[in-house]
Amino acid sequence: MTDSPNLSDLSDEDRGSGRVRWRRFALLTVPAVAVTAGLGIALAQGALAASFAVSGQQFKVSAKSLQGEGFAQYGSVDVNAREELIPVAVTAIREAKLNSLCQSVVTTLPVIGDISLNLTAGQKKPVEASNLFVDATQLSGDAVFTNIEIGRDASTLDKGPADAQGMQDLFAQQADTVSITDLQQTAWATNAGTFKLSGLRMDISKGKKECF
């Protein structure tokens, strides 16, 4: 019977090509394992914000004014269809009213170029939302809070919507009420229990037309 070859019988070229193949395999699999592990940890700790995979585009939202009861804000992460984690600041409001709401997103298409989708509402009667969650990367405006708590553990928040809590030991803030004028924010996602848009209007146009 012919003896089975052992490692010492292989040529340097054979052993070298084997090492290269294993190294390539490791380089390809390690990032995927890391992403899966990170996603699993985020799910286990309740860190994920939006309950759906977010798109690859952020959108802009503006309002002349926002009045809210039950405000909470904390850090979290969204996840896209590629299972990439995206850091966001979640603003959660139990009951909110917005005047002169504008939402815009710009998509760039081959040959056609920029296409803008604009949504407006609340010009005469305020937009009303309950259990509102906005996963944002930028927010600006003139704000007034009542009974604000800054630096509270994100896992102990209790003034916003029932599900408005983040990871233990992370920074958060909350207040009984919030009032923001000239609101501008850039976001990945918005969730709401109810969202009533009076005077809703949607327009699609060529070129770049944003809320701000």
Salt bridges, closest charged atoms under 4 A:
ASP12 OD1 - ARG15 NH2 2.41
GLU149 OE1 - ARG152 NH1 2.79
GLU149 OE2 - LYS159 NZ 3.78
ASP158 OD2 - ARG152 NH2 3.40
ASP176 OD1 - LYS159 NZ 3.06
ASP203 OD2 - ARG201 NE 2.91
GLU210 OE2 - LYS60 NZ 3.68
